């Protein structure tokens, strides 16, 4: 049975890895298409580039965005489930793979976002090159709106991840005060009650041939809870560290995509200003 369960888990992991590999490949492919198109425009101008090529790449970017957002949402749902666990050890176990997935799809979405803006800028540049101010205005507006919607989606996920991180970190500390309490409560009864010990210096312990000083029993009793609690504490501490490391990596991933979007926002604002200036007085980008 254990072997069957292990085989099933391995099969699920293989499928998951394959899907991730496919998605990374799809994003890499469409980003390269955008880069090739931009390089061709820079070197040769429009040349023999057909309008349909822009449409094909736009559709591919949209498909990649949609799939990455779906996978990112799945990872967020897993993290929500992890945050509902009772302690860091359970949360760390449930969150396994979820943080890595969120990081991956945030990075892929950052690449898709940057490529989408780059493609929009290329379209605007081409319109200006062809002396088509109306087309430049239209593409500037479309690119800006698309980037704004895309950014809003990602920032919504950022807010969710921020709340989840707070919930997961809240699991770190409350548990510590309770780790040794169950053992402390249970251990004295294994030897004797306080009432039995009162007024005597020696006590017989089942299985021990000679009487033992009460002070020795008390000393042993105080040691046992700390050892039992220490084992649990080590497990919890290890889980905390792993979870803390993962959350730190996730924060770094959200910061990276935020920087990408901030850089794009600056470029888009410059583009909008330039297009309005080129449109002439009395005309503005809608």
N, C-alpha and C positions, 0 to 999 in steps of 0.2 A: 504493500500500500504506500509506504513512504517513498519507494522508488517510483511509483506511478505519479505521486504528487510532485516529486522533483522533476520528472519528465514533463509534466504539464506546465510547471512553472518555467522550465527552460524553453518550451515551445512558445509560451506567451512572451517571454523576453526576446526570443528570436524574431517573432512577428513585430514586436514593438521596435526593436532595433532596425528592422527592415523598413518600417514605415518612416522612422526618423531619417534613415539614410536616403530614402526616396524624396522626402521633403527637403532635406539639405541639398540634394542633387538638383531638384526643381528650382530652388531659389538661386543656386549657383548658376544654373543655365540661363535663367531670365536676366540676372544681373549682368552676365557676360554679353547677352544680346543688347542690352542698353549701352554698355560700354563700347561695344563694336559699332553701334549705330552712331554714337556721339563722336567716336574717333573718325568715322567715315565722313561725317558732316564737317568736322574741323578740317580735314585734309582735302576733301573734294567738293564741299558744298553739297547741295541736294543730289547732284549727279543722277544716278538711276534708282534712287531710293523711292519706292512706291508708297503712297499713303497707307496702303493696306498693312505695310510693315509696322507702322506705328500702332495700328489697331490690334494686330496680332500680339505685339509685345504688351500692350495695355491689358489685353485679356489675360495673358499669362501672369502679369503682375497681380491682377485682381484675383485670379484663382489661387495664387500662392498666398496672398494676404488672407483670403477666406479660410484656407486650410490651416494656416498657422494660428489664426485667431481661435479656430475651433480647438486645436490641440492645446493652446494656451489656456483656454477656458476649462478644459478637462484637468489640466494640472492645478488650476486654482481650486476646482471642486475637491480634488484630493487633499489639498492643503487645508481647505475648510473642514474636511473630515478629520484631519490630523489635529487641528486646533480644538476639536471637541473631545479629545482624549483626556484621560485623567492625570497623566504625568508625562514628563519629557521622554521617558523610555518608550512608552506606547506611541507618543506623537512622532518620535524619531523613526520608529518602525513603520508607521502608517504613511509617513511623508516620503519614505524611500522612493526615489525616482521622480517624485513630483517636483521637487526644487530643481533638479537637473533638467526636467522637461520644460519647466517655466523659463529657466535660463536660456535653453536652446531656442525656444520659440520667440523669446524677446529679442535675442540676437538676430534671428532670421527676419523678424518683423522690422528690425532696424535697417537691415539691408534692403528689404523690399521698399520701405519708406524712402530711403535715400535714392534708390533707383527710380522710384515713381516720380519724385521731384526732379531728378536729373532728366528723365524723359520729357517731363513737362517743360523744363527750361529749354531743351533742345527744340521742341516744337515752336516755342515762342521765338527763339533765335532764328529758326528757319523762316518763320513768318516775316520777321523784320528783314531778313536777307532777301526775301522775295518782294519787299516793299508792300507788305500787306498789314497795315496798322490795325485794321479791324480784326483780322485773324489773330494778330499778336495779343490784342486786348481780350479776345475770346479765350484763347489758350491760357493767358495769365489768370483770368478769372476761374477757369475750370481747374487749373493746377492748384491754385490757392485754396479753393473750396475743398478739393479732394484731400489736400494735405491737412486742412483743418479738421475734417471729419475723421481722417486716419488718426491724427494726434489725439482727438477726443476719445476715441476707442481705446487707445493705448493708455492714456492718462486715467481712464476709468479702471483699467486693470491695475495700474500702479496704485490707485487708492485702495482697491481691494487687497492687494498684496501688503500694503502698509498696515491695514487693519489686522490682517492675518498674522503678520510678523509680531505685532503687539500681543495678540492672543497667544501665540506660541511661546513667546518669551515670558508671558505671565505664568506659564506652567513651570518655569525654572525654580522659583524660590519657595512658594508655599509648601511644597512637598518636604523640604528639608527638615522642618520642625517636627515632622511626624514619623520620620524614618525609624527612629529607635523606640518610639512609644509602645508599639505592639509587643516588642521583645521585653521591654522593661516591665510591662504589666504581666506578661506571662511567666517570666522566669522565677520570681520568688515562690510561686506555687509549686514548682518542680522540686523544691527542697522542703519547705515547710511554710506555715503562715507566721505572720509577725507575732500572733498570740502564742503560738507554740514555742517560739524562741524566747519570749519574755521570761526573765528570771532564771535562765539556764546558761551555762557556759559551754556545754558540750551537747552534741546532737548526733543521733545515729541516722545515717543516710542509707536507704535501701541499696544493697549490693556492695556496701563498704563494710568490712569486718569490724573495724575499730571505730569508736566514737570520734567525731571531728569537732574541733573548736568552732563555736558559733561565728567567731570573727573570721575564720577561714572560709566558712560557707558564705558569709555575707560578701567577702571579697570576691570569691568566685562568681557569685550571683551578679555582682556589678560589672564583672568583666564580660560575661556572656552577652548581655544586650549590646554592648558597644561593638563586639565582634560581628554579631548578626546584623546590627545596623550598619556597620562599616561595609559589609558586602553589598547591601542594598544601595548604600550611598555611592559606592564605586560605580555600580551599574548606572545609577541615575546621573552621576557626574559625567561618565563617558557619553551617555545619550545627550546630555546638555551640550557637551563640547561639539559633538557631531552636528547637532541641530543648529548650534550657534554658528559653526563654520558654514553650513549650508545657507543659513539666512544671510550671512555676510556676503557670500558669493551672489546671492539673489539680488541683494541691494546694489552690488557692483554692476550687475547686468541691467538693472533699471536705470542706474546712473548713466551707463553707456548709451542706451537708447535715448535718454533725455538729452544728452549732449548732441546726438545726431539730429534730433528734432529742433533743438535750439539753433544749430548751425543752419539747418534748412530754412528755418523761420527768417533768419537774417537775409539769406539769399532771396527768398520769396518777397520780402518787403522791398529790397533793393530793386528787384525785377518789376514789382508793381509801380514803384516810383518812376523808374525809367520808362515804362510803357505809358504811363500817364503823361510824362513830359513829351514823349514822341508823338502822342495822340494829338497834341496841340491844345490851345486854349479852348475852353468850353466843352472839351471832351474828357471823359474819365473812364477808368475801368469800372464796370458795373459791380 
